[in-house]
Amino acid sequence: MIIEDNILTFMVPKLNQGSYKLVFKENNTPFNILFEVKPHTLSGAPSGFVESLVTQSQERIQDLERTKDLLVGEKKVLLESDISILKKQNEDLIAKMALLKESELADMAYFLEANREWMDEVVAALAEFNSALPNGRILNDHRINIEERSSLLMQKFTKAVIAVVKHIPKIVTAASLGFAGGSVIPIVGSFAGAVLGAGWAVGNLMLDIKELFAQIDANAEFVQQVADDAMESRYRLMNYVFENGKDYELFVSRNYRTLYKGDESSTNPEVKNYLSSFSQLLTDWVKVELKLSLGLGYQPTNPATLPTFTSKSSLVHSDHLSIAGITNSKVTGSAKKGKWKLVFNL
């Protein structure tokens, strides 16, 4: 049981359905807490349930190993170190699971089942964000709608972060009761399964969060805005030698820039939400890392801390282009929009 910031958190092993009362004293103040256990069942044997979780955890480690290679320099080195620490913690938890009796495995399985809803919500949000990341085809197609891509990434990221931040108190509690404790304290009787279950839950969530962090760093350049000083004056038109009866694709470019500290006062609600959500996640996640006391070092770059930005020229999507008219009376033609392009026909 933990009392912290005027919040009481307690963990119990599997109990039969019904109402219960917890009676205790804190600083000579008596407390009587009523709680109810809802109906609960397991879909299979506890041992099989745990085996499936071990497999999932190993798959998450493999995914993170692959994502690590998207980073460079110090960021990659720090993430490699964090992965090694988390892998070691998972191995310790697996070793302790092997010592659990069937009844203790059941306690662990019931704990994870009871907390599956909020854990799955976090994982689903992260998966939705990952699904919005630029894929190989998009990365090589410079004619994609940059504004739309950037907006989509910010929306998906913000949604993922909000889901994580909402559950930070639960993650902190699980970390306090399980992840660190489950690796260093001896097996503690009837609570052993629940404690290890808490540790296992946080261990997997740590892998998910590190995956999110790494993806954000790897795709930071795709969260862009039109450069502050680049409006009409930065447009340019390619030179063409036209022939009658042929189609010509017209290219126009403009400057885009990455986000930075100055965007905290942006009038774009998506940008402000993105930066504030990111800062909130990093602030709240420190609470979890302090509870774990594992010495994890990798965190993504927060754009809100960057004093400057980088910019580059990118081709404008055809949705932003149109032909106002032809000034030469001897020339006739028409324009049409195709996928990612504006085509002019003489």
Disulfide bonds with the S-S distance in Angstrom:
none
